[in-house]
């Protein structure tokens, strides 16, 4: 039997490049593009905050960039991620308890978290370890304990501080804590009538938000100190699943969501802890039920980049450090702070998007296939 001649390496790469997809792979056909659009908003805020941290020595007190830097917009972005996590993880439970759809398989739920999120995180952590061993002045005896504590999501619990090896991983430790307790929290959707259940959600959000400023840093950087944002996602989920009961406000949702979130971003006072969960709720409702915002968030570029937010989040810190290290070696930029900041912003964002895209295509997206472990075992079995 004649066999087709194999394609040359270049042709194979061109075929792969033409057929690669940047869209997320979901286990449900009910993809909500606006949620990925909100992830874009969240990762954009994180990137702005972290690139400002790289350029902070070149800012002048009182200028616009310095004012934005004082607002810690990256933390606001992370808190929006928490609200979106609450919404997404609550959705199958809410559909089961409120609409009678099929129950959630808890074993499959935890397996999905493990196979979907762990491989990219482990790859990113070992990448950071290599960089630290190569460029950090700290000894290996100092680096390794922090690395392994972060690898097992225990760094904040042990040290009370974000990881020195991979600073952004503090939020991922909180996410893992939430994944564990989310099925128990989801039992709240069994409560009836609807007004009682939503009143309990609101009361829990208010109580946890009120207590948050009083926690010690170790508790503040844990699920206990951030639970109000996940519960905000639960409330949005309740309203979304039973959306026929909501008033059709259309563009008023847009105004309420955008205005409240913008106000919360600029709030520095103690009201932040209450203002931001409320703003997150209104922004999510505007994204789901508004007239203007849903169209913007569902744009291909916005939703695709938002869908790659995990890869960008895992890799951007190393990218920013590399870009900054390269730019400070250019004397012409160092003598012009405004030019430095402009070049730093542009190059850092472009580099973070490019590296994050490559990481997404090669590492994260393959792990979105729930069957990838069995496929990998079958491939190894055929190779024996």
Secondary structure, 3 states (H helix, E strand, C coil): CCCCCCCCHHHHHHHHHHHCCCCCCCCCCCCCHHHHHHHHHHHHHHHHHHHHHHHHHHCCCCCHHHHHHHCCHHHHHHHHHHHHHHHHHHHHHHHHHHHCCCCCCHHHHHHHHHHHHHHHHHHHHHHHHHHHHHHCCCCHHHHHHHHHHHHCCCHHHHHCCCCCCCCCHHHHHHHHHHHHHHHHHHHHHHCCCHHHHHHHHHHHHHHHHHHHCCCCHHHHCCHHHHHHHHHHHHHHHHHHHCHHHCCCCCHHHHHHHHHHHHHHHCCCCCCHHHHHHHHHHHHHHHHHHCCCHHHHHCCHHHHHHHHCHHHHHHHHHHHHHHHHHHHCCCHHHHCCHHHHHHHHHHHHHHHHHHHHHHHHHHHHHHHCCCCHHHHHHHHHHHHC
